Amino acid sequence: MAEILVLYYSQGGAVREMAQLIARGVESGGAKARIRTVPKVSANCEATEPEIPTKGDPYVELSDLQECAGLALGSPTRFGNMAAPMKYFLDSTVGLWLKGALIGKPACVFTSTGSMHGGNETTLLTMMLPLMHHGMLMVGLPYSEATLSTTQSGGTPYGASHIGGAMDDKPISDDERKLCIALGKRLAETALKLAS
Ligand SMILES: Cc1cc2nc3c(=O)[nH]c(=O)nc-3n(C[C@H](O)[C@H](O)[C@H](O)COP(=O)(O)O)c2cc1C
């Protein structure tokens, strides 16, 4: 069965919850979801994370990217952009880029942001850039998803999103949830079509 890598970083848990919803959508689209995360990075170069996390999802390996038929990439918004741990991981994928290993694979992006206009869409758009350098095919959300026109919080044509609020206390809304699942499903269906 084709597998889709759902790769995320999350500090407070919102993007992790979105990853689980995207995975649900992937599985409803007929593929298997492989959920992975990335370790934190530290300004102290001597600090190291254990190779296997003590709790939560396993850390991603480069082979996960190579083996999976598609990629859903999620990160919290940090100053209008993806979080450093995800960027740090992406910077380690140059060997795959040199081999063209991800060319033609479909990918989508998702994020959680504190405020409504604090970089939700810029994070999604800038997360696409390294994936396009890899030759991946970006999958977004079309307006045939009626929720896209009615959501009062997150959810964009560029990918799934959540607005967590200044205190990070807003749960994922029903509309945001629906759009996470729809995005995962669309990604899986696209991967299966491309593979056939
Ligand atoms: C260093 C830092 C920078 C942030 N930058 C932004 C930002 O530019 N815009 C915004 O709306 N929220 C910003 N936030 C808030 C996070 O995006 C928000 O809390 C997010 O929902 C966290 O996701 P998580 O629960 O998966 O970690 C920032 C948070 C931190 C810690």
The ligand as a Gaussian input file, in Angstrom:
#p B3LYP/6-31G(d) Opt

LIG

0 1
 C        9.139000      32.090000      18.621000
 C        7.691000      32.136000      18.249000
 C        7.320000      32.873000      17.149000
 C        5.970000      32.949000      16.780000
 N        5.614000      33.701000      15.695000
 C        4.313000      33.852000      15.379000
 C        3.930000      34.671000      14.281000
 O        4.741000      35.212000      13.543000
 N        2.607000      34.847000      14.053000
 C        1.648000      34.262000      14.839000
 O        0.465000      34.495000      14.602000
 N        1.992000      33.399000      15.841000
 C        3.294000      33.190000      16.133000
 N        3.651000      32.354000      17.154000
 C        2.612000      31.532000      17.800000
 C        2.578000      30.088000      17.228000
 O        2.560000      30.086000      15.832000
 C        1.323000      29.357000      17.743000
 O        1.405000      29.315000      19.136000
 C        1.168000      27.936000      17.164000
 O       -0.204000      27.624000      17.235000
 C        1.959000      26.866000      17.914000
 O        1.742000      25.577000      17.333000
 P        2.066000      24.270000      18.175000
 O        1.024000      24.180000      19.277000
 O        1.943000      23.116000      17.230000
 O        3.463000      24.402000      18.715000
 C        4.976000      32.252000      17.525000
 C        5.368000      31.478000      18.631000
 C        6.709000      31.425000      18.995000
 C        7.112000      30.578000      20.197000

